[in-house]
C-alpha cells in the first residue's frame, strides 16, 4: 500500500513538472527569477539602417522584453526581439557599433552569436 502511495505522489510531481516545462519552452512561463520585465517600445525619428543580432538564451517573454529594453537604452536604437528565431532586429537612426550592441545584449544576460546587416 505504501508503495502505491509513493508511486502516485511521484507520478503527480512528474506531471506538474512536465506541464511547467512545456509552458516554459512555449514562452508562457516567467523564467529568469519570475520577475516580470515590462515591455518597452521606442519610436525613432528616422531609420537609416538595420542589424540582426543572433541571440542565445532567450526562453520567454520576460527574456525578450529584457533584450529589447537593454538595446532600447542605446541612443538612436530600437529593437524587436523574436523568441522563435532567436534574434533581435535593431532599427537605428545612425550606425551603431557592433560592440555596443553586443555589450547591451550581454549586459542583459544573453549570449550574442552574431551580428549582421539586414
N, CA, C and O atoms as CSV, one atom per row, in Angstrom:
chain,resi,resn,atom,element,x,y,z
A,1,UNK,N,N,0.817,-1.198,0.000
A,1,UNK,CA,C,0.000,0.000,0.000
A,1,UNK,C,C,0.864,1.267,0.000
A,1,UNK,O,O,0.571,2.230,-0.709
A,2,UNK,N,N,1.923,1.253,0.798
A,2,UNK,CA,C,2.814,2.415,0.869
A,2,UNK,C,C,3.496,2.642,-0.478
A,2,UNK,O,O,3.721,3.782,-0.882
A,3,UNK,N,N,3.824,1.545,-1.172
A,3,UNK,CA,C,4.458,1.679,-2.490
A,3,UNK,C,C,3.524,2.363,-3.489
A,3,UNK,O,O,3.970,3.177,-4.297
A,4,UNK,N,N,2.259,2.041,-3.438
A,4,UNK,CA,C,1.280,2.636,-4.342
A,4,UNK,C,C,1.131,4.134,-4.081
A,4,UNK,O,O,1.020,4.915,-5.027
A,5,UNK,N,N,1.128,4.537,-2.833
A,5,UNK,CA,C,1.018,5.952,-2.480
A,5,UNK,C,C,2.244,6.716,-2.968
A,5,UNK,O,O,2.125,7.805,-3.529
A,6,UNK,N,N,3.411,6.141,-2.751
A,6,UNK,CA,C,4.653,6.779,-3.215
A,6,UNK,C,C,4.642,6.914,-4.736
A,6,UNK,O,O,5.026,7.953,-5.272
A,7,UNK,N,N,4.203,5.866,-5.429
A,7,UNK,CA,C,4.135,5.892,-6.894
A,7,UNK,C,C,3.178,6.982,-7.383
A,7,UNK,O,O,3.488,7.686,-8.344
A,8,UNK,N,N,2.031,7.127,-6.738
A,8,UNK,CA,C,1.056,8.160,-7.121
A,8,UNK,C,C,1.638,9.553,-6.906
A,8,UNK,O,O,1.481,10.430,-7.756
A,9,UNK,N,N,2.303,9.758,-5.785
A,9,UNK,CA,C,2.916,11.057,-5.500
A,9,UNK,C,C,3.987,11.381,-6.544
A,9,UNK,O,O,4.049,12.511,-7.027
A,10,UNK,N,N,4.821,10.415,-6.895
A,10,UNK,CA,C,5.870,10.632,-7.894
A,10,UNK,C,C,5.257,10.959,-9.251
A,10,UNK,O,O,5.731,11.869,-9.931
A,11,UNK,N,N,4.223,10.245,-9.655
A,11,UNK,CA,C,3.564,10.497,-10.940
A,11,UNK,C,C,2.968,11.903,-10.965
A,11,UNK,O,O,3.096,12.608,-11.966
A,12,UNK,N,N,2.324,12.313,-9.887
A,12,UNK,CA,C,1.743,13.662,-9.828
A,12,UNK,C,C,2.836,14.725,-9.935
A,12,UNK,O,O,2.673,15.709,-10.657
A,13,UNK,N,N,3.933,14.537,-9.233
A,13,UNK,CA,C,5.041,15.504,-9.302
A,13,UNK,C,C,5.637,15.576,-10.701
A,13,UNK,O,O,5.955,16.665,-11.180
A,14,UNK,N,N,5.791,14.443,-11.359
A,14,UNK,CA,C,6.325,14.419,-12.725
A,14,UNK,C,C,5.372,15.138,-13.674
A,14,UNK,O,O,5.827,15.888,-14.538
A,15,UNK,N,N,4.082,14.933,-13.538
A,15,UNK,CA,C,3.102,15.611,-14.391
A,15,UNK,C,C,3.126,17.129,-14.189
A,15,UNK,O,O,3.041,17.885,-15.156
A,16,UNK,N,N,3.240,17.562,-12.965
A,16,UNK,CA,C,3.323,19.005,-12.678
A,16,UNK,C,C,4.596,19.596,-13.292
A,16,UNK,O,O,4.554,20.668,-13.894
A,17,UNK,N,N,5.710,18.909,-13.144
A,17,UNK,CA,C,6.978,19.385,-13.705
A,17,UNK,C,C,6.919,19.413,-15.222
A,17,UNK,O,O,7.421,20.351,-15.840
A,18,UNK,N,N,6.315,18.403,-15.831
A,18,UNK,CA,C,6.197,18.345,-17.285
A,18,UNK,C,C,5.337,19.494,-17.809
A,18,UNK,O,O,5.684,20.130,-18.804
A,19,UNK,N,N,4.224,19.756,-17.141
A,19,UNK,CA,C,3.347,20.854,-17.548
A,19,UNK,C,C,4.070,22.200,-17.457
A,19,UNK,O,O,3.964,23.034,-18.357
A,20,UNK,N,N,4.795,22.397,-16.375
A,20,UNK,CA,C,5.546,23.634,-16.192
A,20,UNK,C,C,6.642,23.778,-17.250
A,20,UNK,O,O,6.857,24.875,-17.767
A,21,UNK,N,N,7.327,22.701,-17.574
A,21,UNK,CA,C,8.384,22.736,-18.595
A,21,UNK,C,C,7.820,23.064,-19.967
A,21,UNK,O,O,8.418,23.839,-20.712
A,22,UNK,N,N,6.686,22.490,-20.306
A,22,UNK,CA,C,6.058,22.771,-21.600
A,22,UNK,C,C,5.691,24.246,-21.687
A,22,UNK,O,O,5.948,24.882,-22.708
A,23,UNK,N,N,5.098,24.799,-20.641
A,23,UNK,CA,C,4.758,26.230,-20.627
A,23,UNK,C,C,6.020,27.084,-20.775
A,23,UNK,O,O,6.026,28.080,-21.498
A,24,UNK,N,N,7.081,26.683,-20.084
A,24,UNK,CA,C,8.339,27.433,-20.134
A,24,UNK,C,C,8.878,27.490,-21.558
A,24,UNK,O,O,9.241,28.565,-22.036
A,25,UNK,N,N,8.936,26.343,-22.247
A,25,UNK,CA,C,9.518,26.307,-23.582
A,25,UNK,C,C,8.605,26.904,-24.645
A,25,UNK,O,O,9.063,27.201,-25.748
A,26,UNK,N,N,7.336,27.084,-24.341
A,26,UNK,CA,C,6.439,27.809,-25.237
A,26,UNK,C,C,6.584,29.312,-25.034
A,26,UNK,O,O,6.036,30.098,-25.807
A,27,UNK,N,N,7.323,29.719,-23.994
A,27,UNK,CA,C,7.495,31.139,-23.712
A,27,UNK,C,C,6.379,31.712,-22.869
A,27,UNK,O,O,6.215,32.931,-22.813
A,28,UNK,N,N,5.606,30.863,-22.210
A,28,UNK,CA,C,4.480,31.329,-21.415
A,28,UNK,C,C,4.823,31.502,-19.947
A,28,UNK,O,O,4.106,32.199,-19.229
A,29,UNK,N,N,5.887,30.894,-19.491
A,29,UNK,CA,C,6.252,30.985,-18.084
A,29,UNK,C,C,7.145,32.178,-17.825
A,29,UNK,O,O,7.774,32.710,-18.740
A,30,UNK,N,N,7.197,32.588,-16.585
A,30,UNK,CA,C,8.076,33.697,-16.226
A,30,UNK,C,C,9.390,33.144,-15.696
A,30,UNK,O,O,9.542,32.946,-14.491
A,31,UNK,N,N,10.329,32.898,-16.582
A,31,UNK,CA,C,11.618,32.390,-16.122
A,31,UNK,C,C,12.482,33.563,-15.651
A,31,UNK,O,O,11.971,34.669,-15.477
A,32,UNK,N,N,13.712,33.349,-15.455
A,32,UNK,CA,C,14.645,34.392,-15.054
A,32,UNK,C,C,14.251,34.990,-13.700
A,32,UNK,O,O,14.316,36.204,-13.508
A,33,UNK,N,N,13.853,34.145,-12.787
A,33,UNK,CA,C,13.515,34.604,-11.451
A,33,UNK,C,C,12.066,34.973,-11.274
A,33,UNK,O,O,11.642,35.299,-10.165
A,34,UNK,N,N,11.295,34.929,-12.346
A,34,UNK,CA,C,9.877,35.191,-12.249
A,34,UNK,C,C,9.506,36.662,-12.189
A,34,UNK,O,O,8.321,36.992,-12.213
A,35,UNK,N,N,10.480,37.552,-12.114
A,35,UNK,CA,C,10.182,38.988,-12.069
A,35,UNK,C,C,9.874,39.462,-13.479
A,35,UNK,O,O,10.697,39.318,-14.382
A,36,UNK,N,N,8.707,40.019,-13.664
A,36,UNK,CA,C,8.282,40.463,-14.990
A,36,UNK,C,C,8.968,41.769,-15.368
A,36,UNK,O,O,8.950,42.739,-14.611
A,37,UNK,N,N,9.575,41.777,-16.555
A,37,UNK,CA,C,10.178,42.983,-17.097
A,37,UNK,C,C,9.157,43.576,-18.056
A,37,UNK,O,O,8.759,42.913,-19.013
A,38,UNK,N,N,8.726,44.808,-17.820
A,38,UNK,CA,C,7.696,45.387,-18.686
A,38,UNK,C,C,8.204,45.616,-20.107
A,38,UNK,O,O,9.374,45.927,-20.327
A,39,UNK,N,N,7.290,45.453,-21.066
A,39,UNK,CA,C,7.617,45.700,-22.461
A,39,UNK,C,C,7.853,47.189,-22.647
A,39,UNK,O,O,7.135,48.020,-22.091
A,40,UNK,N,N,8.865,47.513,-23.432
A,40,UNK,CA,C,9.210,48.910,-23.641
A,40,UNK,C,C,9.331,49.166,-25.140
A,40,UNK,O,O,10.152,48.538,-25.809
A,41,UNK,N,N,8.534,50.068,-25.664
A,41,UNK,CA,C,8.595,50.430,-27.078
A,41,UNK,C,C,9.374,51.727,-27.224
A,41,UNK,O,O,9.424,52.547,-26.307
A,42,UNK,N,N,9.976,51.895,-28.387
A,42,UNK,CA,C,10.732,53.111,-28.640
A,42,UNK,C,C,10.530,53.504,-30.101
A,42,UNK,O,O,10.722,52.684,-30.999
A,43,UNK,N,N,10.150,54.731,-30.333
A,43,UNK,CA,C,9.956,55.252,-31.684
A,43,UNK,C,C,11.175,56.057,-32.094
A,43,UNK,O,O,11.714,56.845,-31.317
A,44,UNK,N,N,11.598,55.841,-33.335
A,44,UNK,CA,C,12.723,56.585,-33.885
A,44,UNK,C,C,12.200,57.619,-34.866
A,44,UNK,O,O,11.147,57.430,-35.476
A,45,UNK,N,N,12.942,58.720,-35.019
A,45,UNK,CA,C,12.511,59.758,-35.956
A,45,UNK,C,C,12.757,59.341,-37.399
A,45,UNK,O,O,12.014,59.745,-38.294
A,46,UNK,N,N,13.776,58.548,-37.632
A,46,UNK,CA,C,14.089,58.056,-38.969
A,46,UNK,C,C,15.027,56.863,-38.861
A,46,UNK,O,O,15.884,56.822,-37.978
A,47,UNK,N,N,14.871,55.899,-39.748
A,47,UNK,CA,C,15.710,54.697,-39.708
A,47,UNK,C,C,16.672,54.731,-40.876
A,47,UNK,O,O,16.256,54.776,-42.034
A,48,UNK,N,N,17.979,54.708,-40.565
A,48,UNK,CA,C,18.979,54.713,-41.630
A,48,UNK,C,C,19.530,53.324,-41.911
A,48,UNK,O,O,19.992,53.061,-43.022
A,49,UNK,N,N,19.491,52.420,-40.918
A,49,UNK,CA,C,19.979,51.062,-41.148
A,49,UNK,C,C,19.389,50.097,-40.118
A,49,UNK,O,O,18.851,50.501,-39.088
A,50,UNK,N,N,19.512,48.816,-40.437
A,50,UNK,CA,C,19.034,47.759,-39.535
A,50,UNK,C,C,20.101,46.694,-39.397
A,50,UNK,O,O,20.879,46.444,-40.317
A,51,UNK,N,N,20.124,46.065,-38.218
A,51,UNK,CA,C,21.028,44.948,-37.982
A,51,UNK,C,C,20.253,43.825,-37.315
A,51,UNK,O,O,19.308,44.059,-36.561
A,52,UNK,N,N,20.673,42.597,-37.610
A,52,UNK,CA,C,20.090,41.406,-36.991
A,52,UNK,C,C,21.110,40.861,-36.006
A,52,UNK,O,O,22.258,40.599,-36.365
A,53,UNK,N,N,20.682,40.694,-34.764
A,53,UNK,CA,C,21.553,40.128,-33.733
A,53,UNK,C,C,21.031,38.737,-33.411
A,53,UNK,O,O,19.882,38.583,-32.998
A,54,UNK,N,N,21.865,37.728,-33.599
A,54,UNK,CA,C,21.505,36.352,-33.269
A,54,UNK,C,C,21.854,36.122,-31.806
A,54,UNK,O,O,22.991,36.336,-31.384
A,55,UNK,N,N,20.855,35.681,-31.033
A,55,UNK,CA,C,20.980,35.633,-29.572
A,55,UNK,C,C,20.662,34.238,-29.051
A,55,UNK,O,O,19.707,33.599,-29.494
A,56,UNK,N,N,21.464,33.779,-28.114
A,56,UNK,CA,C,21.225,32.508,-27.440
A,56,UNK,C,C,20.835,32.784,-25.998
A,56,UNK,O,O,21.426,33.641,-25.340
A,57,UNK,N,N,19.831,32.050,-25.504
A,57,UNK,CA,C,19.470,32.158,-24.095
A,57,UNK,C,C,18.112,32.763,-23.808
A,57,UNK,O,O,17.688,32.774,-22.652
A,58,UNK,N,N,17.402,33.273,-24.828
A,58,UNK,CA,C,16.058,33.806,-24.599
A,58,UNK,C,C,15.073,32.640,-24.573
A,58,UNK,O,O,15.064,31.810,-25.482
A,59,UNK,N,N,14.236,32.579,-23.517
A,59,UNK,CA,C,13.308,31.469,-23.383
A,59,UNK,C,C,11.852,31.889,-23.266
A,59,UNK,O,O,10.958,31.093,-23.553
A,60,UNK,N,N,11.597,33.123,-22.849
A,60,UNK,CA,C,10.213,33.523,-22.583
A,60,UNK,C,C,10.034,35.011,-22.909
A,60,UNK,O,O,10.975,35.695,-23.312
A,61,UNK,N,N,8.808,35.484,-22.724
A,61,UNK,CA,C,8.503,36.896,-22.978
A,61,UNK,C,C,9.329,37.822,-22.090
A,61,UNK,O,O,9.708,38.918,-22.502
A,62,UNK,N,N,9.598,37.379,-20.890
A,62,UNK,CA,C,10.417,38.166,-19.972
A,62,UNK,C,C,11.830,38.343,-20.546
A,62,UNK,O,O,12.399,39.433,-20.487
A,63,UNK,N,N,12.384,37.267,-21.096
A,63,UNK,CA,C,13.709,37.338,-21.721
A,63,UNK,C,C,13.682,38.300,-22.912
A,63,UNK,O,O,14.569,39.140,-23.070
A,64,UNK,N,N,12.655,38.160,-23.739
A,64,UNK,CA,C,12.520,39.014,-24.921
A,64,UNK,C,C,12.442,40.478,-24.516
A,64,UNK,O,O,13.108,41.326,-25.109
A,65,UNK,N,N,11.628,40.776,-23.504
A,65,UNK,CA,C,11.498,42.156,-23.029
A,65,UNK,C,C,12.812,42.685,-22.474
A,65,UNK,O,O,13.130,43.861,-22.655
A,66,UNK,N,N,13.579,41.835,-21.801
A,66,UNK,CA,C,14.876,42.257,-21.246
A,66,UNK,C,C,15.845,42.651,-22.354
A,66,UNK,O,O,16.543,43.660,-22.249
A,67,UNK,N,N,15.885,41.847,-23.420
A,67,UNK,CA,C,16.771,42.147,-24.548
A,67,UNK,C,C,16.345,43.452,-25.209
A,67,UNK,O,O,17.174,44.330,-25.450
A,68,UNK,N,N,15.055,43.579,-25.502
A,68,UNK,CA,C,14.563,44.800,-26.150
A,68,UNK,C,C,14.855,46.034,-25.302
A,68,UNK,O,O,15.306,47.058,-25.817
A,69,UNK,N,N,14.595,45.932,-24.005
A,69,UNK,CA,C,14.810,47.069,-23.106
A,69,UNK,C,C,16.286,47.478,-23.069
A,69,UNK,O,O,16.599,48.669,-23.083
A,70,UNK,N,N,17.179,46.511,-23.025
A,70,UNK,CA,C,18.609,46.793,-22.967
A,70,UNK,C,C,19.092,47.496,-24.241
A,70,UNK,O,O,19.861,48.455,-24.171
A,71,UNK,N,N,18.640,47.017,-25.398
A,71,UNK,CA,C,19.039,47.646,-26.664
A,71,UNK,C,C,18.387,49.021,-26.805
A,71,UNK,O,O,19.016,49.958,-27.298
A,72,UNK,N,N,17.139,49.144,-26.376
A,72,UNK,CA,C,16.432,50.428,-26.491
A,72,UNK,C,C,17.069,51.528,-25.645
A,72,UNK,O,O,16.843,52.713,-25.891
A,73,UNK,N,N,17.855,51.141,-24.659
A,73,UNK,CA,C,18.558,52.154,-23.849
A,73,UNK,C,C,19.642,52.873,-24.648
A,73,UNK,O,O,20.059,53.971,-24.281
A,74,UNK,N,N,20.097,52.256,-25.736
A,74,UNK,CA,C,21.121,52.891,-26.577
A,74,UNK,C,C,20.479,54.041,-27.353
A,74,UNK,O,O,19.377,53.903,-27.884
A,75,UNK,N,N,21.162,55.148,-27.411
A,75,UNK,CA,C,20.692,56.322,-28.136
A,75,UNK,C,C,20.596,55.998,-29.630
A,75,UNK,O,O,21.576,55.573,-30.243
A,76,UNK,N,N,19.404,56.203,-30.211
A,76,UNK,CA,C,19.219,56.006,-31.649
A,76,UNK,C,C,18.940,54.579,-32.069
A,76,UNK,O,O,19.013,54.273,-33.259
A,77,UNK,N,N,18.618,53.677,-31.117
A,77,UNK,CA,C,18.353,52.279,-31.458
A,77,UNK,C,C,16.991,51.850,-30.916
A,77,UNK,O,O,16.574,52.259,-29.833
A,78,UNK,N,N,16.314,51.015,-31.702
A,78,UNK,CA,C,15.041,50.436,-31.283
A,78,UNK,C,C,15.038,48.965,-31.703
A,78,UNK,O,O,15.309,48.650,-32.862
A,79,UNK,N,N,14.733,48.066,-30.769
A,79,UNK,CA,C,14.836,46.635,-31.035
A,79,UNK,C,C,13.481,45.945,-31.015
A,79,UNK,O,O,12.560,46.361,-30.313
A,80,UNK,N,N,13.385,44.889,-31.796
A,80,UNK,CA,C,12.231,43.983,-31.801
A,80,UNK,C,C,12.812,42.572,-31.772
A,80,UNK,O,O,13.368,42.104,-32.766
A,81,UNK,N,N,12.682,41.892,-30.624
A,81,UNK,CA,C,13.249,40.551,-30.459
A,81,UNK,C,C,12.216,39.484,-30.810
A,81,UNK,O,O,11.012,39.689,-30.651
A,82,UNK,N,N,12.708,38.342,-31.289
A,82,UNK,CA,C,11.863,37.217,-31.678
A,82,UNK,C,C,12.383,35.965,-30.986
A,82,UNK,O,O,13.517,35.546,-31.218
A,83,UNK,N,N,11.542,35.364,-30.127
A,83,UNK,CA,C,11.947,34.169,-29.382
A,83,UNK,C,C,12.169,32.970,-30.287
A,83,UNK,O,O,13.135,32.227,-30.111
A,84,UNK,N,N,11.282,32.776,-31.253
A,84,UNK,CA,C,11.349,31.602,-32.120
A,84,UNK,C,C,12.597,31.631,-32.991
A,84,UNK,O,O,13.291,30.623,-33.127
A,85,UNK,N,N,12.876,32.778,-33.576
A,85,UNK,CA,C,14.041,32.907,-34.460
A,85,UNK,C,C,15.334,33.165,-33.695
A,85,UNK,O,O,16.414,33.162,-34.286
A,86,UNK,N,N,15.234,33.389,-32.380
A,86,UNK,CA,C,16.389,33.660,-31.524
A,86,UNK,C,C,17.209,34.831,-32.069
A,86,UNK,O,O,18.421,34.732,-32.264
A,87,UNK,N,N,16.514,35.930,-32.306
A,87,UNK,CA,C,17.178,37.103,-32.857
A,87,UNK,C,C,16.481,38.377,-32.426
A,87,UNK,O,O,15.358,38.362,-31.920
A,88,UNK,N,N,17.181,39.479,-32.643
A,88,UNK,CA,C,16.602,40.800,-32.452
A,88,UNK,C,C,16.920,41.622,-33.693
A,88,UNK,O,O,18.058,41.636,-34.161
A,89,UNK,N,N,15.927,42.294,-34.214
A,89,UNK,CA,C,16.134,43.214,-35.330
A,89,UNK,C,C,16.229,44.608,-34.720
A,89,UNK,O,O,15.317,45.069,-34.034
A,90,UNK,N,N,17.349,45.264,-34.986
A,90,UNK,CA,C,17.600,46.587,-34.416
A,90,UNK,C,C,17.521,47.629,-35.519
A,90,UNK,O,O,18.290,47.586,-36.479
A,91,UNK,N,N,16.592,48.563,-35.381
A,91,UNK,CA,C,16.490,49.701,-36.287
A,91,UNK,C,C,17.283,50.838,-35.661
A,91,UNK,O,O,17.212,51.075,-34.455
A,92,UNK,N,N,18.047,51.546,-36.510
A,92,UNK,CA,C,18.924,52.593,-35.985
A,92,UNK,C,C,18.781,53.883,-36.779
A,92,UNK,O,O,18.629,53.868,-38.000
A,93,UNK,N,N,18.832,54.987,-36.065
A,93,UNK,CA,C,18.820,56.302,-36.717
A,93,UNK,C,C,20.173,56.592,-37.355
A,93,UNK,O,O,20.264,57.303,-38.355
A,94,UNK,N,N,21.202,56.041,-36.770
A,94,UNK,CA,C,22.571,56.175,-37.290
A,94,UNK,C,C,23.286,54.870,-36.996
A,94,UNK,O,O,22.820,54.076,-36.180
A,95,UNK,N,N,24.395,54.644,-37.642
A,95,UNK,CA,C,25.169,53.414,-37.444
A,95,UNK,C,C,25.644,53.310,-35.991
A,95,UNK,O,O,26.227,54.250,-35.453
A,96,UNK,N,N,25.390,52.165,-35.369
A,96,UNK,CA,C,25.863,51.898,-34.017
A,96,UNK,C,C,26.828,50.727,-34.103
A,96,UNK,O,O,26.544,49.726,-34.760
A,97,UNK,N,N,27.963,50.855,-33.444
A,97,UNK,CA,C,28.999,49.824,-33.495
A,97,UNK,C,C,28.470,48.491,-32.986
A,97,UNK,O,O,27.675,48.439,-32.048
A,98,UNK,N,N,28.926,47.408,-33.625
A,98,UNK,CA,C,28.516,46.061,-33.219
A,98,UNK,C,C,28.870,45.781,-31.760
A,98,UNK,O,O,28.116,45.109,-31.056
A,99,UNK,N,N,29.999,46.288,-31.310
A,99,UNK,CA,C,30.431,46.042,-29.926
A,99,UNK,C,C,29.458,46.649,-28.913
A,99,UNK,O,O,29.216,46.064,-27.857
A,100,UNK,N,N,28.901,47.816,-29.230
A,100,UNK,CA,C,27.924,48.439,-28.323
A,100,UNK,C,C,26.645,47.606,-28.263
A,100,UNK,O,O,26.070,47.418,-27.191
A,101,UNK,N,N,26.201,47.104,-29.427
A,101,UNK,CA,C,25.007,46.258,-29.460
A,101,UNK,C,C,25.256,44.957,-28.702
A,101,UNK,O,O,24.410,44.504,-27.930
A,102,UNK,N,N,26.421,44.365,-28.930
A,102,UNK,CA,C,26.773,43.112,-28.260
A,102,UNK,C,C,26.810,43.309,-26.748
A,102,UNK,O,O,26.297,42.478,-25.998
A,103,UNK,N,N,27.413,44.402,-26.303
A,103,UNK,CA,C,27.504,44.678,-24.866
A,103,UNK,C,C,26.122,44.854,-24.251
A,103,UNK,O,O,25.876,44.384,-23.141
A,104,UNK,N,N,25.222,45.523,-24.955
A,104,UNK,CA,C,23.862,45.732,-24.439
A,104,UNK,C,C,23.149,44.393,-24.229
A,104,UNK,O,O,22.485,44.194,-23.212
A,105,UNK,N,N,23.288,43.483,-25.188
A,105,UNK,CA,C,22.641,42.167,-25.070
A,105,UNK,C,C,23.292,41.345,-23.962
A,105,UNK,O,O,22.600,40.704,-23.172
A,106,UNK,N,N,24.616,41.364,-23.907
A,106,UNK,CA,C,25.329,40.585,-22.887
A,106,UNK,C,C,25.084,41.146,-21.490
A,106,UNK,O,O,25.035,40.386,-20.523
A,107,UNK,N,N,24.932,42.457,-21.370
A,107,UNK,CA,C,24.612,43.056,-20.073
A,107,UNK,C,C,23.228,42.614,-19.575
A,107,UNK,O,O,22.969,42.593,-18.372
A,108,UNK,N,N,22.350,42.265,-20.516
A,108,UNK,CA,C,21.025,41.761,-20.142
A,108,UNK,C,C,21.089,40.285,-19.751
A,108,UNK,O,O,20.110,39.736,-19.246
A,109,UNK,N,N,22.242,39.636,-19.982
A,109,UNK,CA,C,22.418,38.247,-19.554
A,109,UNK,C,C,22.306,37.210,-20.653
A,109,UNK,O,O,22.087,36.035,-20.361
A,110,UNK,N,N,22.448,37.607,-21.903
A,110,UNK,CA,C,22.290,36.687,-23.025
A,110,UNK,C,C,23.560,36.655,-23.870
A,110,UNK,O,O,24.392,37.558,-23.785
A,111,UNK,N,N,23.704,35.618,-24.680
A,111,UNK,CA,C,24.903,35.441,-25.493
A,111,UNK,C,C,24.636,35.837,-26.943
A,111,UNK,O,O,23.652,35.402,-27.542
A,112,UNK,N,N,25.511,36.659,-27.498
A,112,UNK,CA,C,25.399,37.073,-28.894
A,112,UNK,C,C,26.165,36.069,-29.748
A,112,UNK,O,O,27.358,35.845,-29.539
A,113,UNK,N,N,25.470,35.470,-30.709
A,113,UNK,CA,C,26.079,34.501,-31.618
A,113,UNK,C,C,26.667,35.209,-32.834
A,113,UNK,O,O,27.703,34.803,-33.360
A,114,UNK,N,N,26.002,36.261,-33.271
A,114,UNK,CA,C,26.486,37.002,-34.433
A,114,UNK,C,C,25.658,38.247,-34.672
A,114,UNK,O,O,24.531,38.363,-34.192
A,115,UNK,N,N,26.234,39.184,-35.427
A,115,UNK,CA,C,25.545,40.413,-35.809
A,115,UNK,C,C,25.744,40.599,-37.299
A,115,UNK,O,O,26.866,40.497,-37.797
A,116,UNK,N,N,24.653,40.873,-38.020
A,116,UNK,CA,C,24.748,41.075,-39.468
A,116,UNK,C,C,23.806,42.184,-39.904
A,116,UNK,O,O,22.787,42.443,-39.263
A,117,UNK,N,N,24.161,42.831,-40.999
A,117,UNK,CA,C,23.274,43.851,-41.569
A,117,UNK,C,C,22.115,43.164,-42.257
A,117,UNK,O,O,22.260,42.072,-42.807
A,118,UNK,N,N,20.950,43.819,-42.220
A,118,UNK,CA,C,19.802,43.252,-42.955
A,118,UNK,C,C,19.149,44.313,-43.805
A,118,UNK,O,O,18.169,44.035,-44.496
